[in-house]
Amino acid sequence: MPIKSVLSYDGNPRARSLKLHYMLIDYENVHVKSLALLKSDQFRVRVFLGKNNTKIQSELAMAMQRFGDRAEYVMLESSGPNALDFHIAYYLGVLATADPSAIFHVISKDKGFDPLIDHLKTRTIQAARAASIEAMSCFASVVKVATAHELPISPTNGGKVALPMKLKDRPSGGKASPSLEEQIKAVIENLNNRKSSRPAKMMTLLNTIHATIGTERQIAEAEAVRDALVARKHVVVSELKVTYHFPTAD
């Protein structure tokens, strides 16, 4: 498959204004059936098929057709140990080079991808692995409360995936979610305690915020905390370097 085709934006000017999410699906490892959660313009789907994957689920095939240029198959022409994994790693590198501001999701149960993803994060590339589309962190709240019917997912600026209001506001597990102010307070306390070891780059700061509020929470919540810190001038960014102006910890 030509690289130009794999990297296509489908000509949608609105999609160019959004932070794109690339889904790299290891179909040898995970037989994805539905793409219902990926309807937003910001999603790009690449399904990787091994030489022996001669059949796919009809629901997936129909969904891929509806996605048009936003979804493509990558078929291996030969087989071998970890052949599909190497292909996914290659295309992940190509896509990350072409669009380093995008977010990349490897859908596979194979934990062998994790060291690569950890390395990408050190290079300020946002990447994650999930065992299924539904297990992705940005859809965690949806999956906990949703039924099997398709849900209206819509994108917002900055790569966030907006959830339906009633689902987003509903507490999970019988425990109310912390408010934005509570999350901001926890992050400020954490960063105040760090002093000289505070993150020096915005991507590292975002990862620190996400870890502080809980990695089970959506990345959009961490971004909201970061944006609030910037708006309140607690965090100042200059040439991608971060400085801090917090109130003195009690």
N, C-alpha and C positions, 0 to 999 in steps of 0.2 A: 504494500500500500504506500503510495507516495506520501512523503512527509508533509507536503503542502496541503494535501487533503486532510490529514490528521489534525493539522493546526488551524483549520478554517474557522472563521468567526460567523459564518452563514450570512454575512452582509447586513445583519440587524444593527442599526446605529444605536439603539437603546442598549443592546447587549454590550457594546463597547464601553458604555458609561458605567457598567456594573463590574464588580470584582467577580471574575468567572470561577466556577467550581468545576474541576475536571474529575469525572468518575472513571477510574480504571478498574474494570470488573474482571476478575480472574474466574472465567466461567468454568474452567476445569475444576476449580476448587469450590466455587459457590454458584449453584444454579439459580441465579436471580430470575424471578418470574415477572415482577411488577416494577414499573418505573413511575408509579403514581405520585411519589413524593418529589419527583424531579421535574415537574412541569414548568417551573420558572425559567425565564429566558437565560438566566445566568448559568444554568447547568449544561455541561458537555459530557456526553457518555461515550466511552470506548469499551466495547466488549471484546475481550481477548479469548479466542477460541483455539484450542489445541488441534493437532492434526486429526485426532480421533473424535473431536466434537462434531459429529456429522448431523446431530439433531439438536434443536433448541426448543424451548417451550413456546407454544404458539402465542401465548399472551405477551411474552417478551418480544417476539418477532413483530407483532402488531404494534406494540408500543414503540419499538425502534423505528418503524416505518412512519409513525405519526410525528416523531421528533425531527424527521427530515435531515438536514445537514448538521444538526446538533448531535447526532448519534451515528456512530460507525462501528463496523466490525474490524478487528485485526486478526486475520487468520494465519496461523503458522503453516509454513509449507513443509516443514520437516519436524520430527520429534526427537526428543533426547532428554536426559535428566535435567530438570529445572528449566527446560527450554522456555516455557511460557513465562516463568518468573523473570528470566533475563530480558525477554521482550518487554514486559511491563516496566522493568527498571530502565530500559533504554528509552522508551517513549516518555516515561516520567521525566527523565533528564532533558529530553528534547523539548517537551512542553514547558518545563520550568525555565529553560533557557530562553524560550520564545516569549513567555509571559510570566516573569518572576513574581508579579504581584498577585497572581491567581492562587487559589487554594486547591490542593490536590488530595484526592481520596482514593486509596487502594481498597477495593472491596475483596477481601480474601480472608480465610481462616488461617492462612500460613503466616506464622509469627516471624518467619525468616525475613519478611519485609521490614520489620521494626528497626533493625540497626540502620538501614538505609534511610528510613524516615527520620530517625533521630539525627542522622548526619545532615539531612536537608534542613532541619530546624536550626542547626548551628550555622547554616549558610543563609539564614533568614528566609527560608522557603517554608511556607505554611503547608504542612502535609500531615496526613493521619491515615491509619488503617482501621477498618471495621469489618466484622465478620458478615455484615449484611448492610444494605442501605438503611434499613430501619434502625440498626444499631449505631448509626452515626450520631455523634454528640449533638449536632444541630437539630436532630429530629427526636431527641430523647423524650421531650415533653409531649410530643405528638403521639408517640408510640404508646406511652403509658396510659393515655386516656382515649385514644382513637378506636373506633370500630374498623371493620375491614373495608368500608367504603372509601373512595378517594377523597382526599382533603385539599382544600384550597390553600396552597402554599404560594406566597408571593414574595419577590425579592425586595430588598431595600438597599440603599447605597452602602458602600463599605463592605460588601460581601456578606452581610447579615441575611439570614433566612427568617422572614417574618412568620410567626405562628398566628393562627386565628385567635382573636382576643380572648374568647372564653376559655380556650385551651391554655393559653399562655398564663392567664391569671389564676387558673385553677391549681390549688396546692397538690403536690404529689406525695403519696405515701401517708396522707393524713396530717402532714406537717406543713405549715405555711412557709412559702419561700421567703428568704430574706429580702428586704426592700433594697432599692438601689442605694439609699443613704446608709443602710447597715453594711452593705458591701463596700462602699467607699470608705467608711470608718475603719473596717477591718483591713483594707488594703493600706491605708495611711499608717495604721498602727504597725503593720508588718514592715513597711518600707522605712518607717522611723527607726525601728529596731535594727534594721540592716545597716544604717548609716553609710559607711564607706563602701559597702558591698552592694549598693543599690544598682539595678540594671542601668547600663550606659546607653543601650540602644532600644528603640521603640519596640521591636519585635520581642526582645528579651523581656521588656517590661510587660508586654501583653501576656506572655507565657507565665510570668510571675503573678500577675493579677488573676489569671485563670486558675492557677494552682491555689491561690489564696481563697478565692470564693468557692472552689471545688471544681475539679475537672469533670465531674458529672454534669455540671451546668453547661449551658450552651456558650459557645465562643462569643455569641452576640452580647451576652451579659458582661463578659470581660471587656469587650469593646466599648460598651456603654459606660462602664466604670472609668476606663481610660479616657474616653471623650469628656466625661465630667471633670476629671482631674485636670485635663488640658484647659477646659473652659473656665475653671476656677483658678487657673494659673498656678496650681500646685505642681504641675509638670510643664516644663518649657522645652520645646524641641528646636534645636538649631543645627542645621546641616546633619540631620539624622541622629545627633547626639542629644541625650536627655539630661536635664538638670532639674533639681527639685527645690520647692519652696513650701515646706509643710509647717504647720504650727508646731511648736515645741511639744514633744510628748510629755504627758504628766508623769 
